[in-house]
Structure formats: structure tokens, C-alpha cells
């Protein structure tokens, strides 16, 4: 695991010196250009799934616009020759204030992408949030992650027995926290996916945590007769044959065995019935403490009253998130929600933030408004699409270097020095 963050000046020097030898960066250094370049190499369905958001996508746009509204107020003539961008969280010193958000179905972007991402995280020392909808079992991802801190994202299933199994597996794999995603008890109205009539999970993609789980597989066998009793009318054409082939390829076991026993298709059907629980409530969060020894992080908090309820439930951290705008169209931007949540928490637990971070400047603004650390999501997917593990690692280096430069050029030498006074006061007061 990498012990120190990328220095901004050193990163600039390495890029410019490589240019003398005719080598340019593997991936674009600007977030907008990175997305445009990735779109050119990604399958249309894959790009729509990653880039898309709910409804008119106004929440996704607002996440980005909020960072534009807040402006940094630099200070001059301060000695910034030595800088420290590390942060302390849960008794660990992270080399930088970034962590890696969970994104499902990464094998759609590149083969073994979950493992490549985990190795990049280990090289950089970035904490990794393992997706509930990963394309590789959590045990494989944790093994690839080496020494870097890892947490497990949980979509709370309708089967508590399956939830308990996921928690036990995460603990055995060395995960230090469970990140309960609160805002996806039902799928949002995602127009890009709907217009393509394309949901990856129906093709057996992104359900590796389930097909590798002993409880899920037992439920699959127990409910086989239930499925047989409810015949489903199937349309046979080249498209449905292709869907079946994807299911067979991704399900454990040989292609021919899966074809004979029909288990791959039934696994997809069972997943769609039990993957999320719309009845999830605060009582469930309270009893989660008795279900796991891991720290509990609630992902999806946006309202200060919910933050206070989370404290009453005894959680260890709050992640301010709107799922990258993928769930509720017209919702508040995470950066706009952050100050009220930070005020409600009053320093009792760390407050993290994701949704909208695209640069080192974005990270500085969020940290100035009280975030303890910030998460990266879509950008690393684009980097994986363009350059695999090397692309992801280069993105992480760039984000660290840009934050380091922005910190120093704004007149500060450590994350601990950041606060609301680092931003234009009229904008902060309006928030």
C-alpha cells in the first residue's frame, strides 16, 4: 500500500518531462474530457448506465453546479513549501482525503475491472468501498486490495438471512465497515436505461455477491419448485438468446451445466425478487449493531433530521450522498446538503460526501464545508474504460496532485486548516 500522497509539483514535473520524450498522459486530466473520451470506447448501454441519472437528470447536474457556486478565497504570502494532505479517520491515517465509491457492474467496462480497481486502490492507499453489485465476489476483491482499507456496501435484501451472510463474509474478508445504502430501496426512474430497455442485472451481470453466497444458493435450490410452478412465457429470438448466453457465462459452473439445469436464469429471477427492501426503516439500522462487529456508515443521508436520527441509532459515520443523482430527480445537491448535516452532527461522527467530486478544487470545497473525506465514483469508471488499472491509478494520482496544488496555492498546508473561511463568505452564509 502506498504510504504518501502524490505531490502536485512532482506530478506536474513528471508529466512535462514525459512530454519531452513524446509521451502524453494515458487519460485526460480534465473531468469533462475524461468522460467524453471514455464514451468513445464504452458500449452505448454501458455508458448510459454509468453516466445516466434519474428523470431529467437535474440532480446529477446540480451536484456539479453546486461546486461551481462555491468559490475558493485564496490567501497570499503564507509559507506553503511543505504540505500534508492526509486525513485521519477511524484511527487510520489515509494518504489523501479521497475514497473510492462503490459502482456496480464494472466488468461491463473492462474484464476483471473490480480486481483492477482494487489493485489500483492498494497501490495508492485509497480506501475501497466494495460494491454490493460487483462483478466479482467480495473475497476476490478484498484479496486484490491487499492492505488498503476496505468497506462493504450493503443493499439490504428482503432476506435478513442473506444480509447476515453478506455481513459475515465481509467481516471474514477484512472489511472494516459496512456502508448501508439507504436511497435505493427501489430503482429510480433512469431514462437512459429505460429508453434502451436495458438492465444489466437481468443479463446476470453485477450479481456476483449473490451467486457466490451460500445462503443465496441454498434459497435458489429451495425455491426451484416455486419457479417451476409459475411458468414464464419466453420469447425466443437472437436477443433473448444473447441474454441467456450472458447469464450462463457469468453464473458459477460450466456453461453446459448451467444450460442444462437452468440455474443461471433462476438466479437472476431470485435476485430481482429479493435484492432490495422498500420497508427498510430506522429499527433495522438499530438492530444492525447486533448483526455485525464492523463500523456502520449510512450512505444517502441528505436531511439534517435524518443525520440526528442516525446518531441516535449509534452509527459510526454518515455519508452525504444522493447516489450521483440516480434516484430522485430534483433532489438537493450533496454539497448544498452538507453544511446542515455537519451542523446537526456537531462533530460526533465523521461526515463523508460523494456525488459530484470531479477535481482537487471540488475536494477542497467539500472539506472546507465540513466533510471528513470525499468519494470518487464515475471518473474512475471512465479511467478504467480508457486505461484499465493504469488508467485508474493515473486518475488517483492526478486528483491527489491537483488537491495538493490547490491547497497550497490557496494558502494552506494541511486539511486540518480548512474551514468555511476558505470560501467566499457571502456564498457560505447563503448556504
Residue pairs with C-beta under 8 A, 6 or more apart in sequence:
1 122
1 123
1 125
1 146
1 147
1 148
2 95
2 122
2 123
2 124
2 125
3 95
3 125
4 95
5 85
5 86
5 95
5 96
5 400
5 404
6 96
6 396
6 397
6 398
6 400
6 401
6 404
7 401
7 404
8 401
8 402
8 403
8 404
8 405
8 408
9 405
10 401
11 397
11 398
11 400
11 401
12 401
12 405
15 25
18 24
25 394
25 398
26 386
26 387
26 390
26 391
26 394
27 34
27 37
27 382
27 383
27 386
27 387
27 391
27 394
27 395
28 34
28 36
28 37
29 398
31 358
31 359
31 379
32 358
34 379
34 382
34 383
34 386
34 395
35 51
35 378
35 379
35 382
37 382
37 386
38 47
38 381
38 382
38 383
38 385
38 386
39 47
39 51
41 385
41 386
42 50
42 109
42 385
43 108
44 196
45 108
45 196
45 198
45 200
46 108
46 109
46 385
48 192
48 193
48 196
48 198
49 105
49 108
49 192
49 193
49 198
49 200
50 103
50 109
50 378
50 381
50 382
51 192
51 378
52 190
52 191
52 192
52 193
52 326
53 59
53 60
53 188
53 190
53 324
53 325
53 326
53 329
54 60
54 188
54 189
54 190
54 325
54 326
54 327
54 328
54 329
55 188
55 189
55 191
55 329
55 330
56 191
56 329
56 330
57 191
57 325
57 329
58 325
58 329
58 330
59 322
59 325
59 328
59 329
59 330
59 331
59 333
60 324
60 325
60 326
61 325
62 325
62 331
62 332
62 333
62 336
63 322
63 324
63 325
63 333
63 334
63 335
63 355
63 356
64 356
64 358
65 333
66 333
66 334
66 335
66 336
66 356
67 335
67 356
67 357
67 358
67 361
67 362
67 365
69 427
70 335
70 365
70 369
70 423
70 424
70 427
70 428
70 431
71 423
71 424
71 427
72 361
72 364
72 365
72 368
72 406
72 410
72 422
72 423
72 424
73 410
73 421
73 422
73 423
73 424
73 425
74 409
74 410
74 411
75 410
75 411
75 412
76 411
78 411
78 412
78 413
79 413
80 407
80 408
80 409
80 411
80 412
80 413
82 413
83 404
83 407
83 408
83 412
83 413
83 414
84 413
84 414
84 415
85 95
85 96
85 97
85 400
85 403
85 404
85 407
85 414
85 415
86 93
86 94
86 95
86 96
86 415
87 93
87 94
87 96
87 97
87 372
87 373
87 415
88 94
89 317
89 350
89 372
89 373
90 176
90 177
90 295
90 316
90 317
90 350
92 149
94 125
94 126
94 127
94 149
94 373
95 124
95 125
95 126
95 400
96 124
96 125
96 126
96 399
96 400
96 403
97 363
97 367
97 371
97 372
97 373
97 374
97 403
97 415
98 126
98 363
98 373
98 374
98 375
98 376
98 396
98 399
98 400
98 403
99 126
99 127
99 128
99 129
99 352
99 373
99 374
99 375
99 376
100 117
100 121
100 126
100 127
100 128
100 129
100 375
100 376
100 380
101 129
101 354
101 375
101 376
101 377
102 129
102 130
102 131
102 132
102 133
102 134
102 153
102 179
102 181
103 131
103 377
103 378
103 380
103 381
104 131
104 132
104 133
104 134
104 135
104 200
104 206
105 133
105 135
105 200
105 201
105 205
105 206
106 113
106 114
106 117
106 131
106 134
106 135
106 381
106 384
107 113
107 114
107 135
107 136
107 205
107 206
108 135
108 200
108 205
108 206
109 381
109 384
109 385
110 116
110 384
110 385
110 388
112 136
113 135
113 384
113 388
114 130
114 131
114 134
114 135
114 136
114 140
114 141
114 144
115 136
115 140
115 141
115 144
116 384
116 388
116 389
116 392
117 128
117 380
117 384
117 389
117 392
118 128
118 130
118 141
118 142
118 144
118 145
118 146
118 148
118 150
119 144
119 145
119 146
119 389
120 126
120 389
120 392
120 393
120 396
121 127
121 128
121 145
121 148
121 150
121 396
122 144
122 145
122 146
122 147
122 148
123 393
124 148
124 393
124 396
124 397
124 400
125 148
126 148
126 396
127 148
127 149
127 150
127 151
127 373
128 141
128 145
128 148
128 149
128 150
128 151
129 150
129 151
129 152
129 153
129 179
129 375
130 138
130 141
130 142
130 150
130 151
130 152
130 153
130 170
130 175
131 153
131 206
132 152
132 153
132 154
132 155
132 166
132 181
132 209
133 155
133 201
133 206
133 207
133 209
134 141
134 206
134 208
134 209
135 205
135 206
135 208
135 250
136 208
137 208
137 209
137 212
138 152
138 166
138 169
138 170
138 173
138 175
138 209
139 169
139 172
139 173
139 212
141 150
142 150
142 173
142 174
142 175
143 173
149 176
150 173
150 174
150 175
150 176
151 175
151 176
151 177
151 178
151 179
151 294
151 297
152 166
152 167
152 170
152 173
152 175
152 177
152 178
152 179
152 294
153 178
153 179
153 181
153 299
154 163
154 166
154 167
154 178
154 179
154 180
154 181
155 181
155 184
155 275
155 276
156 163
156 180
156 185
156 276
156 277
156 280
156 284
157 163
157 166
157 274
157 275
157 276
157 277
158 273
158 274
158 275
158 276
158 277
159 215
159 219
159 274
161 215
162 210
162 213
162 215
162 216
162 219
162 274
163 291
164 215
164 291
165 213
165 214
165 215
165 216
166 209
166 213
167 178
167 291
167 292
167 294
169 213
170 178
170 292
170 294
171 292
171 293
171 294
175 294
176 294
176 295
177 294
177 295
177 296
177 297
177 316
177 317
178 288
178 292
178 294
178 295
178 296
178 297
179 297
179 298
179 299
179 319
180 285
180 288
180 296
180 297
180 298
180 299
181 299
181 300
181 323
182 280
182 298
182 299
182 300
182 301
183 299
183 300
183 321
183 322
183 323
183 327
183 328
184 276
184 300
184 323
184 327
185 276
185 277
185 278
185 279
185 280
186 276
186 278
187 276
188 323
188 326
188 327
188 328
188 329
189 329
190 326
193 199
200 206
201 207
201 268
201 271
201 272
201 275
202 243
202 268
202 272
203 243
203 246
203 247
203 250
203 268
204 246
204 247
204 248
204 249
204 250
204 251
204 264
204 267
204 268
205 246
205 250
207 250
207 267
207 268
207 271
208 250
210 216
210 267
210 270
210 271
210 275
211 217
211 250
211 251
211 252
211 267
212 252
216 267
216 270
219 270
219 274
220 263
220 266
220 267
220 270
223 266
223 270
224 266
227 266
227 269
234 240
244 264
244 265
247 258
247 264
247 265
247 267
247 268
248 255
248 258
248 259
248 264
249 255
250 264
251 258
251 263
251 264
251 267
253 263
258 264
282 309
282 313
285 296
285 298
285 310
285 313
285 315
286 313
286 314
288 296
289 296
289 313
289 314
295 316
295 317
296 314
296 315
296 316
296 317
297 315
297 316
297 317
297 318
297 319
297 352
298 310
298 315
298 317
298 318
298 319
299 319
299 321
299 354
300 319
300 321
300 322
300 323
301 307
301 310
301 318
301 319
301 320
301 321
301 341
302 320
302 321
302 322
302 331
302 332
302 334
302 337
302 341
303 337
303 340
303 341
304 340
304 341
304 343
304 344
305 344
307 318
307 341
307 344
307 345
307 351
308 344
310 318
310 349
311 345
311 348
311 349
315 349
316 349
316 350
317 349
317 350
317 351
317 352
317 372
318 341
318 345
318 349
318 350
318 351
318 352
319 351
319 352
319 353
319 354
319 375
320 334
320 337
320 338
320 341
320 351
320 352
320 353
320 354
320 371
321 334
321 353
321 354
321 355
321 375
322 328
322 331
322 332
322 333
322 334
322 337
322 355
323 355
324 354
324 355
324 356
324 377
324 378
325 331
325 355
333 355
333 356
334 353
334 354
334 355
334 356
335 353
335 356
335 365
335 366
335 369
336 431
338 351
338 353
338 366
338 369
338 370
338 371
339 369
339 370
339 420
339 428
339 431
341 351
342 351
342 369
342 370
342 371
345 351
350 372
350 373
351 370
351 371
351 372
352 371
352 372
352 373
352 374
352 375
353 366
353 371
353 373
353 374
353 375
354 374
354 375
354 376
354 377
355 377
356 362
357 363
357 366
357 374
357 375
357 376
357 377
358 379
359 399
359 402
360 399
360 400
360 401
360 402
360 403
360 404
360 405
360 406
360 407
361 402
361 406
362 374
363 374
363 399
363 403
363 406
364 403
364 406
364 407
364 410
364 418
364 422
365 423
366 374
367 374
367 415
367 418
368 418
368 419
368 420
368 422
368 423
369 420
369 423
369 428
369 431
370 420
376 395
376 396
376 399
379 395
379 399
380 392
380 395
380 396
383 391
383 392
383 394
383 395
384 391
384 392
385 391
387 394
407 413
407 414
407 415
407 418
410 422
412 418
412 422
420 428
